[in-house]
Amino acid sequence: MLDWLKNINKEHPEFWKTYLSKFEKKSNRFVILSTETSGLNPHKDVILSIGSFAVIDNSILIGDSFEAVLLQYKFLHDNGLSNEFIVESKMKKLVEPDALKSLIDYIGNAVLVGHHIDFDVEMINAALEKLDCGRLKNEALDIDVMYRKLHDITDKQFSLDELCTIYKIPKSERNSSSEEAYKIALLFLKLKSRLGIQ
């Protein structure tokens, strides 16, 4: 049977239907997103943690945040990896399906913002596929692309650390997904105003 035909007849989970219904209106909310993953292959690797903050107007809303460590014991065990990170983390710990449902509920129809955000979106899409969901519909902005557009740079990409150095944003010793999301949020506010993004 053709793949597209299978998708038409597929019954999506309730949380996904609720998510899709939110796109009838445009959002004024940006969700800054950072994921920590086991590697760079969306089809073989898994998400280990997610950190997010909302931005509305020119404010980072610390109270409007989402963070979780995903319990990926099977992946870690099958690949001979340590679960020390999971055990030591103070963040909320969720199995992947619960983490994804909570994340999708949290982001709603917001515009997603990240550093190399396409990778984060692909990792989330690969995980959603396992739950019989479609792909994320959110618009996405990448702070690296925004910076390069602002300065008309076409031949170089910038790491998050490089962008933080340029904009004098302090580096932290521990790089959790939430701390990365916060740094991305600070960079986004600086770039957003310079590019005239409302």
N, C-alpha and C positions, 0 to 999 in steps of 0.2 A: 504494500500500500504506500502511496506517496506520503512523504513526511508532512507536507503542509495539510493534507487531508486528516492525518492522525491528530495534528494540533488543533484543528477546527473542532473535532469531536471530543477532544480531551476535556475532562472535568477538572478544572483548577480548584485548589484549596480555597476555602472562604477568605482567609487573610489576603490572598492574592486578588480575589475579586474586589475586596474592599479597597485595596491599594489602587487598582485600575480605575475605580470609580472616582478617585480623588483628582484625576487629570482633567475633569470638566472645567476646572478653574485654574488660573495661573497663580503660582505661589510667589509671595514676596520674601520667602524664607530660603536661606542658603544653608546647606548642611555640609560642614567640613568633614571629610572622611579620610581616615588612614587605616590601613590594614597591615597586620604583620602576617606573613605567610611562610610556609615551609620551603618555598622555592618560587621559581618564576614560570612554571607551567600550569596554566589554569585547569588542565585536564588531569594532571597527576598530583599536583600539590594541593594543600588545604589552607584555609584561613585559620590562624592561631589566635589572633586577637583583633578587635575592632575598637577604634576610638573615634568619637564624633562630637562636634559642637555645632549648635545652630548660630547663624548670624542673621540678624534682621536690622535693616537700615545700616548703621555703622557701629553696631554693638555685637560683641561675642556674648551669647547668653549661656553663662556657665551652668545655670540651673536647667537649661534645655540641652541635655547631653545624653550620649549613649556610649557605654563602654562594656565590653565583655571579653572574657577569655573563652575560647571555644574548646570544649573537651574533645580532643582528637586522639584519644588513647590508642585506638586501633591503628591509625596512620603512624603514630610515633613508634608503637611496638613493632609493626610490620617493617618499618624502615630502620630499626635499631637506634632510635633517637631517644634522648632523655626527656622525661616529663617534668623536670625540675622547675621550668618556667611556670607550668600550670600549677604546681604545688605551692610555689612561693608567692604567686601573684595575689594581691589583695582585691583584684577586680572581680566582679560578678562572674561566676563560671556557669556556662550553659552548654548543653549539647547542641550540635550544629543546627538541627531543624528549629529548635526554640530560639536560638540566637538570630537566625535569619528572619523568623516571624517577627520578633521584637524589633529588629533593625528595619524591616520593611514598614512596619507600623510607625516607627520613629521618623523615617525619612519622608514618608508620604510623597507629595508632589514637589518637594523642594528641589532647587538646583543644587547638584552635587559639586563640591569643590575639593580638589586634592592636588597632590604633586604626582604627576604621571597617573592621573585619575583613571585613564582607560584601563590600566592594569587592575586597579581595585575593582572597577566595574566588571571586568571579565572574570575575576575570581568569584565575585558575588553571583554573576550569571551562571557560572559553572556549578556553584553550590545550589542555586535555585532550580537548576535543571533536574537535580536529584529529587526535588520535592514536587515535580510535575508542574512547575510554574513557567511563565514566559521569561523574557529578558527585561531588565530595568528599562523604564520609559523616561526616566529623569534626564533633563538637560545636564551637561557636565562642563565644568570649567577647570582648566589646568593652570596652576600658578606659574609653571615653567613657561608654557605657551604665552600666558599673559605678559610675563616679564619680557620675553623675546619680542612679542608684538610691540610693546611699549618702546623698546629700544631698537626695533628693526634689525634684529639678529636672526639670521637664518641658518648659520653654519655651526651652531653649538647648542648643547643642552646644558642646563644648570642643575646641580644636585640641590637638595634641600639645604644642606649646610652652606653651600655657596650663596644661595639666595639669602639665608639668615645673616651671613657675614656682610653681604652688600647692604642689607637694611638694618644692620646692627641689632639683630634679635639674638639675645643670649642663648648659648648652647647649654644643654643640660647633660649631665653624666649618663643618666638613665634614659634610653630612648624607647619609651613605651609608645604604643599606637596613640594613646590619648595625648601624650606630650607632643608627638609629631603633629597631631591634628590641631593642637593649640598654636604651634608655631606656624602651621599653614594658615590658620585663621588670622593671625597677626599679619602675615604677608599678604593675604587676600585683601584685608582692609586697606593696606597701603596701595596695592595695585588697583583695586576697585575704584578708588577715588581718582587716581591718575588716568584711568581708562574711561571714566565717566559711566561706570556700570551702576545702575539704580537697584 
